[in-house]
Amino acid sequence: MKKLTIFTPTFNRAHLLPRLYESLKNQSCKSFIWLVIDDGSKDGTGALVGKWQKEGFVPIQYIFQENQGMSGAHNTAYKNIQTPFNTCIDSDDQLANDAVAIIYSEIEDIEKRDDIAGIIGLDADFDGKILGDRFPDDLKYTTLNDFYKKYHLKGDKKLVYKTQVMQSIEEYPLFKNEKLVPLSHKYLLADQHFQLKTVNKILCLVEYQEDGSTKNMLKQYRRHPRGFAYARIARINLESSFKDKFQNAMHLVSSSFFTGDFASWFKTRYTMLVLSAVPAGILLNLYVRLKTQKNP
């Protein structure tokens, strides 16, 4: 029985998908399903994946949808995953050698634990250099938020979640003329009830594209202000420190000046905190406008 779905949201990335496909073919353990969510590609992605389906080296499930953006593609993935565990490998990344075998060995002792949502492993660049920090030897379990905020560790990490956990959490909302709610929103909600088992092994090789979200965060921030504001409201309510609450309040105010939705200031449990962040939020909004004015 296959326990793992590897899902890949993709939009006009037919030129990058072959190297991901090769990394899947090269896995020592092939007990997984590759779910490709084609988010409205017009570059022949469907034909390419169809060819791979006929080859039969990797079990592939292909779903085409009209373009909804990254968070909409994740919604579709979670609706269709039927294996107990899942992980997202982006179209510009590769699965590390033996990653599937590592995942199977690490999930064995957490399958029946109700307090553990999955595992958190390491990302590396294509030269094998680990991004950010390894997990301290004594840190066996953590939430994703604690990894960054409590332990002050750095670097992108690869998440493998129990599908039941992800399906039990609200979907990313879709806003008119926007295509992104920060994916961290759903992970933060999972953090409220579950921990992740740390795995000091490389699961994913990452390459940041010039047109990708990571290198274009300020543009994403400006293009999808309702999605970012939605995530900020949750963070204001759920973050533990005053500093983090205030920073998110500042970002909420900034996003509201792009949307004109000033009622969002009153949708948290900390209205006075949000109001106190208005001056800083205005300055942040002006900064984002300045940095993105040539290509918003």
N, C-alpha and C positions, 0 to 999 in steps of 0.2 A: 504493500500500500504506500503510495506517495504521500509524504507528509508536508511537502514544501512547494509553494508556488513562488516563482520569481517573476515579478511583474515589471513591465517597462512601458511607461508612458512615452509616446514619441510623436513629434510633429515635424515633418520634413527633415528627417535625419537618416534617410536611406543611405547616405554616404558614410555614416558612422556605425550603423547597426551591424555590418558584417564582422567587425572585430569583436563586438559583444557576443555575437553568435558563435564565433570561433572559440571564445573563452568558455562558453557553455558546452560546446562539443568536446572540449578538452578536459572536462571535469572527470575525475576518477569515479565519482558516484553520480549516476544520471537519474536518480530517483527523484525527479522534480518535474514540474510543469512550467513552461515559459508562457506567460500571459502577456501578449503585446496589445496595449491599448493605443490604437492609431487615432490620434486626436485631430482628424481632418486633413491628413497629409495629402499633398498633390504632387509628390515626387516619385511615385512608383513604389512606395513602401508596401502596399498591399500585395503587389505582384512579387516583390522580393520575398516577403514572408511566406507567400503561397508556395514559392519554389522550395523554400526550406522545409515546409510542412511535407512536401512530397519526398524530400530526401530521407526523412524519417530518423535522422540522427538525434533530434531533440523533440520531445512532445510539445507541440506549440498550439496554444489557443489564441486566436486572433479576433479582436473586436474593433470595428471601425465605428467612429462616432463623429458627428459634426463638432467642430472645434469648440471646446469648453475651457481650455487651459489646464494647467497642471493639477489644480485641486479637483476640477471636474473629472479628469482622467483617473485620479486616485479614487474618487467616489465610485466610478464604474468598475475599477479593479476590485474594490472591497465587496461590491455587490455580487461579483462573479467568482470570487475565489472559493474553492470548496475544500482545499487541504487545510489541515490544522494550523500550519504556520505559513507565513509569507514574508517576503522582503522585496523592496523596490531597488532595482538596478537601473539607473538612468541610461538613456540611449548613448551617451558619450562616455560611459564607463565600461569596465570589464569586471568579470568575476575573477577573483584571485584563484591561483592553483589550489585545488582540493577544498575550495570554500564550501561546497555542498557537503562533502564528507565531514568537515569541521562542524558545520551547523548541526548535522545529524547527531554527532557525538555529544554536542553541548546541550541539545534540547532534551536529551533522554531523561535527565533527572529533574526537569521542570515541567514536564508535560502535565502532570497531575497536581501541580501546586497552584492553588487558587490565588496566591499572593504575587506570583511572578507572571509578567506579561510577555516575556520573551528574553532575547539576549541582545547585548550591545557589543559589537566587535570593532576592529580597527579598519580605517581607510588608509590607503597609501597612494602615492603618485605612481606613474607608470615605470619609474625607476626603482620602486619598492621602498621609497622613503616614507615612513609613517607620518601622517598628517597630525600635527599637534602632539598630545601627550598619550603615553601608554596609561593603563590603569595601574594605580598603586597595588602592590602585591596583597595588601590587606583589605582592599576594596573589592569584595566579592559580589555585592549587589548595590545598585544605585538607581535612582530615577534619572532620566535624561536632564531634567532641570537641575537636580542636585549636582550632577557631573560638572555643569558649568558654574552654577551659582554658589553652591556650598563648598565644593572642593576646588573651585577655581582652576579647573583643567581646561585644555583648549583642543581644538581640532574637530573636524567633521568625523562622525562615527557611523558605522553601519548598523541599522536596526533590523532585527528579525522579530516580528510580533506574532503572537497567537491570533489567528484570524477571528476567533470569537470575540476577543477583546476589541479589535478594530471595528468589527461589525456592530458592537454594542454601543459605540460612541457615535454621537450625532455626525451626520455628513457635513462636509464643507459646504456652506451656503454659496449659491451662485448669484452674483449681482449683475444687473444689466450693464452691458458695455465694459465689464471687467472679467478677468480670467484667472484671478489668483487670490486665494486666502492662504497666508503662510502655513505650510504643512506642519510647522511646530505646534500649531493650535491643537491639533488632535493628539499629538504626543503629550502636550501639557495636561490635557484632560485625562489621559491614561495614567499620568504620573500621580494623580490624586488618589488612586486606588491600588496601584501596582508598582513593583520594582522590576528592574531588568538585571539579568545575570551578566556580569562582565566577562569578556573573552579577549585575552591579550594575544589575539591572532588576526592577521590581515584577511579580511573577507572581500574587500572591494578595491579595485584600482581606479583612481579618479583622475579625470582630465577636465579642467574648467574651460569651456568654450567662450570665445569672444562674445557670442550672442546669447550665452546662457544666463540664468537668473543670478548666479553668484557674482558675476562680474558686472551686472547691471542692476544692482539692488536699488539704487536711488531712482532709476527710471521705473522699476517695478513699483516702488513706493508711490510714485506720482501717478502711474497709470491705473493702479488698483487701490485707491484710497479707502473705499468702503470695505474691501476685504481685509486690509491692514487694520482699519479701525475696529472691525469686528473682533479680530484677534487681540487687539490691545485692551479692549473692555474685559475680556476674560483674564488677561494677565494682571490688570489692575486689581481684580477681585482675588486672584489666586496666589500672586507672588507674596513671599513672606516678609521681605524687607521693605522699609520705607523707601530706600533708594530706588529699588526696582519698580515699586508702585509709581513713584514720581516720574521716573524715566518713561514708563509706559503711558502715563497721563500726558506727558509732554508730546509724545508721538500721537496720541489720540487727538489732541488739540490741533496739531499740525495737519493730520489727515482731514479733520473736519473743515479746514479752510480750503481744501481741494474739493470736498463734496458739498459744502454748504449745509451739512447736517449738524448743526450745533446742538440739536437735541441729544446727540450721542454723549455729550458731556454729563448728562443726567441719567445714564443707563448703567452706571456702576454703583457699588455700595459706598463709594468714596467721593461724593460730589464736591465737597470742599477741597479735597486734594486736587481734583481735576481743575477746579477754578483757580487754585493757586499756581497751577502749571501753565496758565494761559500765556503769560509773557514769554516764557521759554519756548512754548509751542509755536508762537508767532515767529520767533527768531528762527526756529528749526524749519518752519515752512518756507521762510524767505531763503534760507540756505539751500533747501532742496530745489526751489524754483531757479535759483542762480546756477546751480550745478547741472541742471537738466534743461536749461533754456534753449540750447542749440538743438537738442534732439529729445524732446519730452516723450 
